[in-house]
Amino acid sequence: MSRLGIRGFNPKLKKAAERLEDLRTPEDEPIPPNTLAELRRDMERRRLVRSQIRDIEDARLGRLEKAPGDGPHAMVRLLARVIGVGIETADMLVQEVLSRNLRDRRAVARYGGLTGSPDESGKKRREKRAGSIR
């Protein structure tokens, strides 16, 4: 849109596809046909992706409502109570991080990429030796 000099058009609105025909460039020319077709495809693709994301989120909420106090669902609900953490983030944290059996705080930091592995301590970087005898 900016390449054509069109301002004030929001392609995220529901009726945006209907308004494409009425748009004009600053020279009062219509949008070229190929560009118009590309814009329609992009808007349809965006609509499809938004619909798929909505379906995934609805399925996740359905699972949480089905068994709200069981196992990982209780952790998701507890994390979602933290300000700034939504259901999607809480579910991802529970499924990918909190379901692992990490032995201590250092293991959690290593998993998050905040510290190096034990073999990368100090200035020297050592490779792990599998099955070697010292």
C-alpha positions as CSV (number, residue, x, y, z in Angstrom):
1,M,0.0,0.0,0.0
2,S,2.8,2.4,0.9
3,R,4.5,1.6,-2.4
4,L,1.4,2.8,-4.2
5,G,1.1,5.9,-2.0
6,I,-2.1,4.7,-0.4
7,R,-2.6,5.8,3.3
8,G,-5.3,5.4,5.8
9,F,-6.2,1.8,4.7
10,N,-6.2,-0.9,7.3
11,P,-6.0,-4.4,5.7
12,K,-6.8,-6.0,9.0
13,L,-10.4,-4.9,9.1
14,K,-13.2,-7.3,8.2
15,K,-14.5,-5.3,5.3
16,A,-11.0,-4.4,3.9
17,A,-11.3,-6.8,1.0
18,E,-14.5,-5.1,-0.2
19,R,-12.9,-1.7,-0.1
20,L,-9.9,-2.6,-2.3
21,E,-11.9,-1.8,-5.5
22,D,-12.5,1.8,-4.3
23,L,-8.9,2.6,-3.4
24,R,-7.0,5.1,-5.5
25,T,-3.4,6.1,-5.8
26,P,-2.5,9.8,-5.1
27,E,-2.7,10.2,-8.9
28,D,-6.3,9.1,-8.7
29,E,-5.6,5.8,-10.6
30,P,-7.0,2.4,-9.5
31,I,-4.7,-0.2,-8.1
32,P,-3.1,-2.2,-10.9
33,P,-4.9,-5.6,-11.5
34,N,-1.9,-7.8,-10.6
35,T,-1.3,-5.9,-7.4
36,L,-5.0,-6.0,-6.6
37,A,-5.0,-9.8,-7.0
38,E,-1.9,-10.2,-4.9
39,L,-3.5,-8.1,-2.1
40,R,-6.6,-10.2,-2.2
41,R,-4.5,-13.4,-1.9
42,D,-2.5,-12.0,1.0
43,M,-5.7,-10.9,2.8
44,E,-7.3,-14.3,2.3
45,R,-4.1,-16.0,3.5
46,R,-4.1,-13.8,6.6
47,R,-7.8,-14.6,7.3
48,L,-7.0,-18.4,7.0
49,V,-4.1,-18.2,9.4
50,R,-6.1,-16.2,11.9
51,S,-8.9,-18.8,11.7
52,Q,-6.4,-21.6,12.3
53,I,-4.8,-19.9,15.2
54,R,-8.3,-19.3,16.7
55,D,-9.1,-23.0,16.3
56,I,-5.9,-24.0,18.1
57,E,-6.6,-21.6,20.9
58,D,-10.1,-22.8,21.3
59,A,-9.0,-26.4,21.5
60,R,-6.4,-25.5,24.1
61,L,-9.0,-23.7,26.2
62,G,-11.4,-26.7,25.8
63,R,-8.8,-29.1,27.2
64,L,-8.2,-26.8,30.1
65,E,-11.9,-26.5,30.9
66,K,-12.4,-30.2,30.6
67,A,-10.0,-31.0,33.5
68,P,-9.0,-27.7,35.1
69,G,-7.4,-29.2,38.3
70,D,-5.6,-32.2,36.8
71,G,-1.8,-32.4,36.4
72,P,-0.4,-29.9,33.9
73,H,-3.7,-28.0,33.6
74,A,-3.4,-26.8,37.2
75,M,0.1,-25.5,36.5
76,V,-1.1,-23.7,33.3
77,R,-3.9,-22.0,35.3
78,L,-1.5,-21.1,38.1
79,L,1.1,-19.6,35.6
80,A,-1.7,-17.8,33.7
81,R,-2.5,-15.8,36.9
82,V,0.9,-14.1,36.7
83,I,0.4,-10.7,35.1
84,G,1.7,-10.6,31.5
85,V,1.6,-14.4,31.0
86,G,-1.3,-15.6,28.9
87,I,-2.8,-19.1,28.5
88,E,-0.7,-19.8,25.4
89,T,2.6,-18.9,27.0
90,A,1.7,-20.7,30.2
91,D,0.7,-23.9,28.3
92,M,4.0,-23.7,26.3
93,L,6.0,-23.3,29.4
94,V,4.3,-26.3,31.1
95,Q,4.6,-28.5,28.0
96,E,8.2,-27.7,27.1
97,V,10.0,-26.7,30.3
98,L,8.1,-27.7,33.4
99,S,7.4,-31.2,32.3
100,R,11.1,-31.9,32.3
101,N,12.8,-33.3,35.3
102,L,15.6,-30.7,35.9
103,R,17.7,-31.5,39.0
104,D,18.6,-28.0,40.2
105,R,18.5,-24.2,39.4
106,R,21.7,-24.5,37.3
107,A,20.0,-27.1,35.1
108,V,17.0,-24.8,34.6
109,A,19.4,-21.9,33.6
110,R,21.3,-24.2,31.2
111,Y,18.0,-25.3,29.6
112,G,17.0,-21.6,29.2
113,G,20.4,-20.8,27.6
114,L,21.4,-18.5,30.4
115,T,24.5,-20.4,31.3
116,G,26.8,-22.8,29.6
117,S,26.9,-26.5,30.0
118,P,29.3,-27.9,32.7
119,D,31.9,-28.7,30.0
120,E,32.1,-25.0,28.9
121,S,33.2,-23.6,32.3
122,G,36.1,-21.2,32.5
123,K,38.2,-20.0,29.6
124,K,38.8,-23.5,28.1
125,R,36.1,-25.2,26.2
126,R,36.3,-29.0,26.6
127,E,34.5,-31.6,24.6
128,K,32.7,-34.4,26.3
129,R,34.3,-37.7,25.8
130,A,31.9,-40.6,25.5
131,G,33.1,-43.8,27.1
132,S,36.7,-42.7,27.6
133,I,38.8,-44.1,30.4
134,R,41.0,-41.7,32.4
